[in-house]
Each structure stands twice: as C-alpha cells, then as structure tokens.
C-alpha cells in the first residue's frame, strides 16, 4: 500500500522542539500573566532583531497586522490601496475592513509577484494612498524597486511578509525594506505558532507606537481611546513564548525547505509541468507551486499515487463572490495563473522517501 505524503505535518516539527515548547508553556502558566507581558516583549525584541529593524509589535494575526499597518500609515475610508489579486484575499480583507478600496495590479507571469511596470501604470492613472507588496510563496517581491517608485510620490509601502519569514536580499530581511512589514504566525507558516498570531515590523517609531495603540482599542493610556480604528488584537503570552522557542530554528528550517525545492526543480522533468526556478536566500520556499494547464488531471494522478496537493489560490480576489461586482479589473495573467497552479508538499521534516515519491509521482503522470 502506498504511503500518503501529507502537504504538511506540524506534529513532526513540534516533536523536534517538544521540550522547548513544554518549557515555554510551563513558564507562562506558572507566571500567571497571559496578555501583554514579558514573553511578548522578549519575543518582539528578538523578532525585531531577526528582521533587522528596531521595532516589532505583536498582534493577533497576520490579517490584523496588515489592517493596523494600513491604518498606521494613514489609509482611511475611500482610499485606494494597490495590491495583487493572487494572494488569498488577506490583504483585500484588511483593505475592505477599513472601508478603503483595493486597486489590483497585474502580476509577472514568471515570478507570480506584483509587476513593477503594471504598478507604475496604476500609479500614473490613479490616486493611490498605499501599496501592499506581497512576498508570495516565500519569494521576495521586487521590493526595492517598488519602494524607489513610491517614496518620491509620498506613497507608503507595506510588505506582506506572511510567507517570507527569514527571506533576505543583500543582507536585508523581509519586513525591513518599507514603512512596515506584516507577519502571520499561523501554524503552517515558516515560523508558526500553536494558534494564531502576527506582528508588524518597522523602523519608524511613530508607526510602532500607533500599532501599539491600535492593537489595544486605540488607548494611549488605560481606558482612554485617543486613536480611531483600534481593536482587541494582541499576541498572547503563550504564543509569544512558543514562537520565541522556535525562532532559533527558523534559518535551519528554511534551508531544509530550499533543499527540497531545489530537488523538485532539478528532478521534476515532466514537459507539461513548469516548476519555479529561483531558490536563493530571497526565497524561503514556503510553498512549492508548479503550473500545469491540465491541473485537475495532474491532481487526480497525484492523489492516486498517495501525494497530497492543494491550490494557493484558486480564485483571484477580484472574482470573489462577495466583491466581484464592486470593482472591475482586467487581470488576464492573474486569472490564467489561478487556473494552472498546484502546490506540492514542501516542509522541513519531509523524509527522503517522501521527496522521492513526490518526484516520481509527478514524472509518471501521462
């Protein structure tokens, strides 16, 4: 009987750091302080240092991180925010929560990331209050070019780093290039909590202070709401402690992901399947996403061969039923991509036999 290869297996990773996680949980339980305490402060300091910025502010999840970062840079109701439509609607959720409007930018068909040329066209013909640059599937966007274009126009750039923990370029880490970086610590992320969590990174002390206020009802002091748009969005002490235990392992886990991705890239030879090619330090291989024009048939074959797969993401943001008629966009590359992408298993604890099984299953498709 063929053994099934899972898309991910969080139990394996947690077993490897079991004692450290137990020690972290015990520390929180015994201290008896569970929200906005020393564990959160210690993790914020450590994560800011890891990302190469002075400040990291823990929040409840990655979507809140984007929303609060947008509010902190001044985005309000009716403003246009430029972003991509192929990244799971998370940025769009945050934009709509403010009452702002997503202005979708076409992608580069090779990288699946925001096309800088298309962004320039959007900026030339639309009033844009902010830009969200998504580092998708673990690969950094052309963030330096995006920032260089936006800065002279006075347009703040927010990095969506939810899939790019540890990605670097020229010594700078994801979340350190722009006004703010927004992280998710959802369990499946490269640095994942045992529940929800998020953070905003920034070099701007004013933005950091606004995020701290916004995550706690807009308070500037207890029970005094001085900043509009606040909410209850705090990274709790338990998740902060668990993340702090995992953080020292992140670079090693990322390199394990890259090694698997490079094997796939080098050994998957099927002529109808296109693999991503770039796995340097600016790509932490959060997901390994191939393209295939007959995706459904390929996915059925993989299922029969015991290989799990998924689609990240099957429906572009501008075609989501709740909002599809609100703003019309011509995004042919984004729509084509959504019909062809398929995610293969790629997580640090995969066994060599499982990697072989995935490669053999893909190559044996007829």
ChimeraX attribute file (.defattr): number of C-alpha atoms within 10 A of each C-alpha:
attribute: neighborCount
match mode: 1-to-1
recipient: residues
	/A:1	4
	/A:2	9
	/A:3	11
	/A:4	15
	/A:5	23
	/A:6	16
	/A:7	16
	/A:8	18
	/A:9	16
	/A:10	14
	/A:11	10
	/A:12	13
	/A:13	16
	/A:14	14
	/A:15	11
	/A:16	11
	/A:17	14
	/A:18	14
	/A:19	12
	/A:20	17
	/A:21	21
	/A:22	12
	/A:23	14
	/A:24	21
	/A:25	19
	/A:26	13
	/A:27	16
	/A:28	20
	/A:29	13
	/A:30	8
	/A:31	11
	/A:32	10
	/A:33	15
	/A:34	17
	/A:35	15
	/A:36	15
	/A:37	16
	/A:38	16
	/A:39	25
	/A:40	25
	/A:41	17
	/A:42	14
	/A:43	23
	/A:44	23
	/A:45	16
	/A:46	17
	/A:47	22
	/A:48	22
	/A:49	14
	/A:50	17
	/A:51	22
	/A:52	19
	/A:53	21
	/A:54	18
	/A:55	24
	/A:56	30
	/A:57	27
	/A:58	29
	/A:59	30
	/A:60	22
	/A:61	23
	/A:62	26
	/A:63	25
	/A:64	28
	/A:65	31
	/A:66	31
	/A:67	24
	/A:68	29
	/A:69	29
	/A:70	28
	/A:71	22
	/A:72	23
	/A:73	20
	/A:74	13
	/A:75	22
	/A:76	19
	/A:77	13
	/A:78	14
	/A:79	19
	/A:80	21
	/A:81	25
	/A:82	27
	/A:83	25
	/A:84	29
	/A:85	29
	/A:86	28
	/A:87	22
	/A:88	15
	/A:89	18
	/A:90	18
	/A:91	28
	/A:92	27
	/A:93	16
	/A:94	23
	/A:95	29
	/A:96	16
	/A:97	14
	/A:98	18
	/A:99	14
	/A:100	19
	/A:101	22
	/A:102	27
	/A:103	26
	/A:104	25
	/A:105	27
	/A:106	25
	/A:107	25
	/A:108	15
	/A:109	13
	/A:110	10
	/A:111	17
	/A:112	22
	/A:113	24
	/A:114	29
	/A:115	19
	/A:116	19
	/A:117	13
	/A:118	15
	/A:119	22
	/A:120	14
	/A:121	12
	/A:122	17
	/A:123	19
	/A:124	10
	/A:125	8
	/A:126	11
	/A:127	14
	/A:128	22
	/A:129	23
	/A:130	23
	/A:131	25
	/A:132	26
	/A:133	25
	/A:134	28
	/A:135	27
	/A:136	24
	/A:137	23
	/A:138	28
	/A:139	28
	/A:140	27
	/A:141	24
	/A:142	16
	/A:143	21
	/A:144	12
	/A:145	10
	/A:146	22
	/A:147	20
	/A:148	12
	/A:149	17
	/A:150	19
	/A:151	13
	/A:152	9
	/A:153	12
	/A:154	11
	/A:155	19
	/A:156	21
	/A:157	28
	/A:158	28
	/A:159	28
	/A:160	30
	/A:161	31
	/A:162	31
	/A:163	28
	/A:164	30
	/A:165	29
	/A:166	25
	/A:167	25
	/A:168	20
	/A:169	15
	/A:170	7
	/A:171	9
	/A:172	15
	/A:173	22
	/A:174	32
	/A:175	31
	/A:176	19
	/A:177	21
	/A:178	24
	/A:179	21
	/A:180	32
	/A:181	30
	/A:182	30
	/A:183	31
	/A:184	31
	/A:185	27
	/A:186	20
	/A:187	14
	/A:188	17
	/A:189	18
	/A:190	27
	/A:191	24
	/A:192	22
	/A:193	22
	/A:194	17
	/A:195	14
	/A:196	17
	/A:197	27
	/A:198	28
	/A:199	31
	/A:200	32
	/A:201	34
	/A:202	27
	/A:203	20
	/A:204	14
	/A:205	11
	/A:206	12
	/A:207	24
	/A:208	21
	/A:209	14
	/A:210	21
	/A:211	29
	/A:212	24
	/A:213	24
	/A:214	28
	/A:215	23
	/A:216	20
	/A:217	20
	/A:218	22
	/A:219	19
	/A:220	16
	/A:221	10
	/A:222	9
	/A:223	10
	/A:224	10
	/A:225	16
	/A:226	14
	/A:227	14
	/A:228	12
	/A:229	17
	/A:230	20
	/A:231	15
	/A:232	14
	/A:233	21
	/A:234	22
	/A:235	26
	/A:236	20
	/A:237	25
	/A:238	24
	/A:239	27
	/A:240	31
	/A:241	25
	/A:242	24
	/A:243	23
	/A:244	23
	/A:245	20
	/A:246	19
	/A:247	18
	/A:248	12
	/A:249	12
	/A:250	15
	/A:251	16
	/A:252	11
	/A:253	21
	/A:254	24
	/A:255	19
	/A:256	19
	/A:257	24
	/A:258	25
	/A:259	16
	/A:260	21
	/A:261	28
	/A:262	20
	/A:263	13
	/A:264	23
	/A:265	19
	/A:266	12
	/A:267	14
	/A:268	19
	/A:269	16
	/A:270	14
	/A:271	8
	/A:272	15
	/A:273	19
	/A:274	18
	/A:275	20
	/A:276	17
	/A:277	13
	/A:278	15
	/A:279	18
	/A:280	15
	/A:281	20
	/A:282	22
	/A:283	27
	/A:284	27
	/A:285	33
	/A:286	24
	/A:287	24
	/A:288	24
	/A:289	24
	/A:290	18
	/A:291	18
	/A:292	20
	/A:293	15
	/A:294	13
	/A:295	18
	/A:296	13
	/A:297	13
	/A:298	20
	/A:299	22
	/A:300	14
	/A:301	17
	/A:302	22
	/A:303	15
	/A:304	13
	/A:305	20
	/A:306	18
	/A:307	25
	/A:308	19
	/A:309	20
	/A:310	14
	/A:311	17
	/A:312	18
	/A:313	19
	/A:314	17
	/A:315	20
	/A:316	21
	/A:317	25
	/A:318	26
	/A:319	16
	/A:320	12
	/A:321	10
	/A:322	9
	/A:323	13
	/A:324	13
	/A:325	11
	/A:326	11
	/A:327	12
	/A:328	12
	/A:329	15
	/A:330	11
	/A:331	16
	/A:332	11
	/A:333	14
	/A:334	24
	/A:335	20
	/A:336	13
	/A:337	22
	/A:338	19
	/A:339	19
	/A:340	20
	/A:341	24
	/A:342	24
	/A:343	19
	/A:344	26
	/A:345	23
	/A:346	26
	/A:347	27
	/A:348	23
	/A:349	16
	/A:350	20
	/A:351	12
	/A:352	9
	/A:353	11
	/A:354	18
	/A:355	19
	/A:356	13
	/A:357	20
	/A:358	23
	/A:359	21
	/A:360	16
	/A:361	19
	/A:362	22
	/A:363	16
	/A:364	14
	/A:365	15
	/A:366	9
